[in-house]
Amino acid sequence: MSSEAQAPTWDSHRLPRADGANFLVTGGNAGIGYFVAEQLAGTGATVILGSRDTTKAAAAMSSIRSRVPGAHLRHVRLDLSDLSSIESSAHALELDRLDAVVGNAGVLLDQPPRRETKDGHELMFATNHLGHFALAAWLMPLLAAAPASRVITTGSFLGKSAELDLADLQTTREYQPKPTYARSKQAQLLFGFELDRRLRAIGATTLSVVNHPGGALDSLTPSRPAVRVRTAGQRLRGLPAGILLQGKETAARPAVRAVLDPSVRGGQLWGPRVLGLRGKPRLEPVQGRLADEAVAAALWAASVELTGVDPGSGPW
C-alpha cells in the first residue's frame, strides 16, 4: 500500500482547530505566504506574519480579519537577507513556545546583474536558504518548548530538479537569475530533510517537514483587496493555464497540511497531487538529489560556516 493510501482523509476546507497554538509564517504578508497565514488563522491559532514591511503586513492582517472574524494575528519585522538582525527578530516574538514555523518567504530576481546582501552573500541564496537556516537556529528553544512542534520548509517544483553546486553556492560564476533561484530552493529542500535527520539523531521532538506549492499563478489567485486585486482580464487570460497550474490560495495547502495534519511525519515531502503542479496536497517520494545525504551534509556544514549558527546542534 502506498504512503498516500495509508494517509487519512484530509479536507483542506475543514481544517482541524489549533486554538492556543502559535504559528510563524515568513513572508506571510503576500503571495502564497499570505494564504498560508489566512488558512491557519481560521483554526483559532495565533498567526505571526514575519515580514520586512510593516505597512504590507498591516494590510495583510486587515484582509485576514475581514475573512476570519476574531483572527489572532501579529507581525514581527523579519529581514531574512540580514543575518545580523535575525536573532533580534526571534526575541521580538516574545513567546514561551512556538508550535510551527513556515519558512515560506523568498526572493526571485528576474534580471541580472547578480546582487549581494550587506553580508556579501548572493541575495537569493542568502534570503531563501541562509536566512531560514539561521532563523531555525534562533527559534529552536521556542520550538523545543512546544510538544510536537514543526519546522515547515517551503521549496519549489524547480528546486526538485536543480543541481546545487557545492563549490559555488554563491553563484559567482555564470550567474543567471532563474537557475540561481532554483538552486537556492533546492538548498531549502535539502536543509529541511537534513534538519529532520539531525533532530531525530539527538532525540528532539520537533519535526522538520518539507513542502512545495507546485505551479502557482497570480491570474488564478482570488483577489484580496487589501493585498492584491485580480482584474477580470487577468482572470480570463489565466483560465487556460488552470489545466496544469493553480492559484496561490490552493498552492498554500501543502504547507498548511504540513503544519496541521497529525499524520504528517518528519522528513516527508508534500506537494500538489496532479503532476506535482496542482491539486490537493499529497505525499511525494524523496528521491534523486533530494535523497543525497552527503550533499545535504556538505550544504549543512557550509551553511553553519556562513551563518555562524547550527539549528541541529541542541540541546536548547
N, C-alpha and C positions, 0 to 999 in steps of 0.2 A: 504494500500500500504506500502511495506517495506521501510525502510530508504534508502536501496541500490537502490530501484527502483526510489525513488524520486531524487537521486543524478544525476546531469547532466553527460553526456558522458565525459569521461576523456581519453585522449590519452597520454600515457607515452612517446611516441616517438615524440610528438609535444607539448612541454611544453610552457606555456604562458611566455611572456617576463617579466623580472623583472629588467629592466635597472635602475640603481641608487640605488637599494636595497643593503643592507649589510647582509650577512648570515654568521654565525659562525658554523662550523661543528667540534665537538670534535672527535678526532681520525680520522680526515679526511685524514691522510696520508696512510692508509692501509685498507684492508678488505672492509666491507660494507660502512664504512665512506668515503673511497676513492671514491666509485661510487656515493654516495650522492653528494660529492663535484664536481665530474666531471659533473653530470647531472645538478646541479644547476648552474655551470659555463656557461653552454650553454644558459642560459636565459639572459645573459648580466649583471647579478648581480656581485658585488664584493663578493667573497667567501674567507673566512678566515679559514685556517686549524689550529685547535688547537691541538698541538702535543708536546710531551716532546722532540722528536728527530729532531733536525734541519736538519740533513742530509736526513732523510727519508721524511721529509716534502718537502725539495727541490726536491727530486726525484719525489714525487707525483705531485708537481706543474709542473715539466718538462713534465711529462706524460700527464697531463691535457692539457697543452698548445699545445702539439703535436696533440691532437684530437679536441681542441677547440681554433682555432686561435684567438688571441686577448683577451683571457680569462683574467679577472681581479682577481688576486689571491694574497693572503698574507698569512703569517704564524705568529702565536703568540705562544710563548712557554707556554705550559699548562701542569701541572702535577697535575692531579685530586687526587692523593694519598697524596699530601702535602697541607693540608688545609691552612697553613700559607702563601702559595705562590699564592693562587687563586685571592685574591684582586689585587695584582700587575699585574697579567695576564689580568684581566679585564681592568685595567687602560692602559695597554700596547696596547689595541685595538686602542686607540686614535681616537674614533669615537664620533660624536654628536648624533647618533642614531643607533640602531640595529633592523633590521626588523624580524630576526628569529635566534634562536639558536637551533641547532640539537644536543641533548645530546646523542651521539652515542658511544663514547669511552667506552671500557670495558676491564676487565681482567677476564680470565678464566684459573684457575690453573688445571693442570691435575693430580697432585700427592700431597699427604701430604708431609711435615708437614704444619700445619697452619702457615701463615705468617702475620706479622703485619706491619703497616706503622710506621713512626717515631713518629706519634701521639698516637700510641698504639691501633689503630683500625685494625680489621681483614681486610686484603688487598682488597678482592673482594667487600665486603660491603662498604669499605671506598672509593674505586675508582669508582665503578659503581653507588652507590647511594649518599653517603655523599658528594663526590666531586661535583657531578652535582647539588645537593641541594644547596651547598654553592655558586657555580658558578651562579646559577639562581638568588640568592640574590644579588650578586655584579653586575649583569647585568641589574637588574630591572630598574635603572634610564635610561639606554640607550634604553631598550625596551619600557618604558613608553613614550619616546620621539618620537617613531615611531607610526604612525596610524596603528591600527590593527596588531600589532606585534604578534609573536607566539613563545612559548616555546614548542619545539617538543622533547618528551622523548621517547627514543627507549628502549623498554623492550625486552622480548623474548617469544617464544612459551612456553618454560619451565616455565617461570615466571608466566604464567596464572594459572597454577595448583599447584604451590608451596604452602607451608604452612609456612608463616613467623612466627617466634617465638618471640613475643614481649618481652618475659622475657629473651631472649638470642640472641639479634640482632647481637652480635659479634661472635656467634657460638663458644663459649668457651667450650661447651660440645659436644661430639660425632661429631667432625669435620670430614666432608667428602667433597672433593672439589666440585663435581658436585651439590649436594643438596645445598651447601652454595652459589654457583653461582646462582642457580635458585632462592633462597630466595632473593639474592641481586637484581636480575632483577624484582622480584615481588615488592620489595621496590620501585624500579624506577616507575613501573606501578602505584602503589598506590600514589606515590608522584605526578605524572602527573595529576591524577584525582582530588586529594585534592587541588593541586595548582589552578586548574581551579575554584573549588568551592570558594576558598578564594579570588581569583581575582574578581569573579563575586560579592562577598559579599561587596567588597569595591568600586565597580563601575569601575574597571580598564578595559581598552580596550584591553589589552594583552590577548591572548587566550593561553590556555595550551591544547595541543593535544598529544595523546599517539599513538604509533605505535609499531609493532613488525615485524621482517623480515621473519618469517616462518623458513623453513629449508634451510640453505644456505651452499653449499659445495665449497671448492676450486677447486675440479675436474670439476665442472660445470661452473666455472667462467672464462670468457675470459681473455687472457693474457694482461697485461700492462707492457711491457718490463722494464721500469724504476722502476716498483714497484714489480711485480711478473710475472713469466713466467710459464704457464701451459704446461707441456710436452704432446706429443701425447699419451703416455701411460696413463697418468693421465686422459686425456680426455676420452679415451676408457673405462677405468675402472669405470669412473663416469657415463657413459651413462645409465645403468640400474637404478641408483638412481634418474635419471631425471624424472621418472614416478611420484614420490612423492615430490622430492625436487627440488631445483633450484640453480643457481649460484648467486654470490653476487651482480652482476650488476642488476639482476631482484629483488633481495631481498632489494635493496635500494629504490625501487619505493614507498612503503607505506610512508616512511619518506619524500620523495620528494613531493608526493601529499599532505601530511600534511602541508608542507611549502607553496605550491603554489596555491592549489585549492581554489578559492574564496568561494566555497560552504561548505568548512570544518568549523565545529563549535567546540568551546571549549568543553572539556570533552569527545570527541569522541575517539574511538579506531579503528585504521586502520591496516589491515593485509592482507596477500595474500588470494585470492579468493578460492583456492582449498584446503579444509580441514584446512585452516589456515597455510598451508605449502608452497604452491607455487602459482604462477599466478598473475593476475592483482590485484592491491590494491582495497580493498572494506571495507565498514564499518562492524564492528563486534559488537555484543552486549556486554555491560559491565555487567557482572553478577558474581554470586558467591562471592568469596573472594574479587575480584576486586571492587565489589559494596559495600563493607562493610565500611561505613563511620566512624564507631567507630574505627576500626582497622587503617584506614588511618589517623585519627586524632591523635591516640596514637603514630603512627610512626612519624608523623609530630612533635609532642611535643618532642619526643626523639631525633629527628634529629636536632631540634633547640638547644637542650641542648648539643649535641655532637659537633656541628659546631660553635655555638655562633652567628648564623645569622638566619634571618627569611625572606624567599622570598615573603611571602604573607602579610607582615605587612603594607607596604605603609605608608604614601604617599612617592613618590620619587621625 
